[in-house]
Amino acid sequence: MTGYFEIAPARAAGPALMLARFALVLLVVAGLSHRYGLLATPDFLIVSGVVFVIALFAVLVWVRAFFDVWRKGRPGGRKLAAAAGLLLLVLSPFAAAIVMAMRFPALNDITTDRADPPQFFALDAFPRGKGAHRPGPLSPEPEVQERAYAGLDAGAAARRGADRCRGLA
């Protein structure tokens, strides 16, 4: 009688797929809940942070399973491929946010009228006191704006506005 040995599958492939699925479902539910007003923004950011931590843990588990499949020839490649695809979906919004945070500056005011920028009187309507979130002072430094948004031409915007006004008259 001939005996055959069955190769044990990569044990970490299943948990990697399970964590990836959970992170994706949690991100979608949190995103839709925030979109439709069921979840406030601070709570959404906390849930997004939890999703990010779960996804990073899933990546670690995925790497462990990948080494089992690659080095020992264990089955589980389909689960690893599915987990990798789901993890790319889950981590892509976080990667996009990191890229945008590095690429765009943290300016809270952009104006095309550098000579006489508009005054925002609505800032006085924000609550004051401990724990109240109030926007910071507007950035009056035009050189910071010019470095950050080099393609922004204040004169061109003024000329377009004047041309439109002439067309109406």
Secondary structure, 3 states (H helix, E strand, C coil): CCCCCCCCCCCCHHHHHHHHHHHHHHHHHHHHHHHCCCCCHHHHHHHHHHHHHHHHHHHHHHHHHHHHHHHHCCCCHHHHHHHHHHHHHHHHHHHHHHHHHHHCCCCCCCCCCCCCCCCCHHHHHCCCCCCCCCCCCCCCCHHHHHHHCCCCCHHHHHHHHHHHHHHHC
